[in-house]
Amino acid sequence: MKTILMMATTVNGMVANLRDETPWSAEEFANFETCVERYGNLIVGRRTIEIMAHQGELELTKNAVIVVVSSKPPVVSGCLHVKTPKEALELLKNKGFEVAMVGGGMKLNTAFLQEGLIDELILDVEPFVFGNGIPLVDNISLDLKLELLSCRLLNKSTVALHYRILK
């Protein structure tokens, strides 16, 4: 099963500010929604799904199977719950998916990358710099070499970068 990590980030690699705000463009949200629709699933952490629900972003995942990876069950209804990244992938594989889409947050991104479970990265880079914020991955020892698969403008200031992780 191919696993894609998709996140919007600032130019300095933050996925949100310290208030959990993500002031991303309409084009970035549309790109996210298109990817979720294409793959039909989304794997997120418990905190991320709760933030998405609070900010009204669950409509972007309409008919997708949402898998929450957490030691505690999510408070958002309609989600499947597992405790590890590998369990999330196994669940989706058993449901017939060929591609799994990981959508954060930082702890989940870190866990998937540390375990070598991500094959591709899609990063929508927005024209912001957050001096303090939530990074794409936690402060860990991680060295990845990437190959650029595509680069496209979502609008005049936002770029979508698609990478393959070289293993």
N, C-alpha and C positions, 0 to 999 in steps of 0.2 A: 504494500500500500504506500502510495506517495503521500507525504505530509508536507503541507505548505503553511508557513507562519506568515500571516499578513497583519501588518500594523501600520498605523499612521504615526509619524514621528516629526519632531522639530528637526532643524538642520543639525542640532547638536545631540540628537538621539534620545530625546525625551518623549514618552508616549502620553504624558499628561503633566499638568502643573501640580503643585502640592495641594491644591484644592480639588483635585480630580477633574479639572476642567479640560476639555479637548475642543478648542475653538477651530475645528477643522472646517474646510470649505465644503460647500454642497457637492462639489465634484468628487471629493474624497469619499464622502459618505455614500454617494452613488456608486463609486467604484467598489467599495466594501460590500454594498448590497448586491451588486452584480456578481461578485465572487461567491458570496454566501449562496445566492440563488443557483449559480453554476454548479457548485459542489454539493449543495443540499445539506450541509452540516457545518457546525461550528463548535469548536472545543474552547472553553474559557474557564478561568478560575472563578471561585465563588464571589470574591470581591468585585470582579469585573462584571459578572452577570447582574449583581445587585446595583452597580453603578449604571449599567445600561438600562435596567428597568426604571431606576429613579429618574434618569435623564430622557426617558421616552424613546430610547434607541432600539428597543426590541422589535419595533415594526420593521426594522431593516433585515430581520431574520425570518420574516413571515412563516414560510412552510418548512424551514430547516429543522433538522434534528439537532438540538442543542445539548451538548454533553458538558457537564460541570465537573471539573476535577478539584476535589477538596476532601479534607478529612471530615468535614461536617456537611450535611445535606444543605443545598441552597434553599433560600426562602422564596425563590421565584418558582411558581408552578409551571408545569409543562416541560421541565428539563429532566434529562437523565443524569444520574449521579454515579461517579466512580471515584476511587481514591488515588489512582496513579495515572500518569500519562500512557503507560503501556496498556492499562485496562481501557482507557478511552479509545485507543486505536483498535484494540481487539473488539470492542463493542461495535464500532462503526464497520469494521471488516465483516463481522457476523451479520450485520444488517445489509451487506452487499455493496458498500461504498468502496470505490477504488482510490479516491483521494480524500484525505482528511484536511480540514482547514482549522488551524490554530489561530485564535484571535486574542490571546493575552489573558492576563496581565503579566507584569514583570516576573513574578515568581513562577508562573506557569511557563512563560517563554524560557526562563532560565532552566527549569527542570527538563523541558523537551530538548533544549540544545545540549545540556550536560549529558543527557542519555543518548545523544547522537540520533534522535528520532526525527529531526527536521531535514528534509531534502531540498526545499526551496524557500526563499524569503521573498515576499512582496512588501516593499517599503514605500508607502506614499509619504514623501517628504514635503512637509508644509513649511511656508515661509515664516517661521517663528524661531526664537531662541528663548528657552526657559533657563534662567540661571540656576534655579532650584526646581527640581521636578522628579518625575518617576521615569527612570531610564528603561530602555528596551529590555535590558537584562540586568540582573543583580551584579554586584561587584564580585566576580568570580574569575578564576583562571580559565580562560577560554580563547583558543586561537583557531579561527576558521578562515579558510581560503575560499573565496567566492568567484564564480564566473557569471558575468552579466549576460542575461538572456535577452532582456529588452529594457528599453527606457522610453517612456512617453510622457508628454505633457498632459496633465489633467485639466489645467487651466494655465493662465499666463505665469503663475508663480508656483504651482504645485507639480511635482514630478513623481511618476510611479516607476520605481526600480524593481526589476524582477531578476533575482539571482538564483543560481544553483549552488548548493554547498558541495565543494569538491571533497571527496572522502578518500 
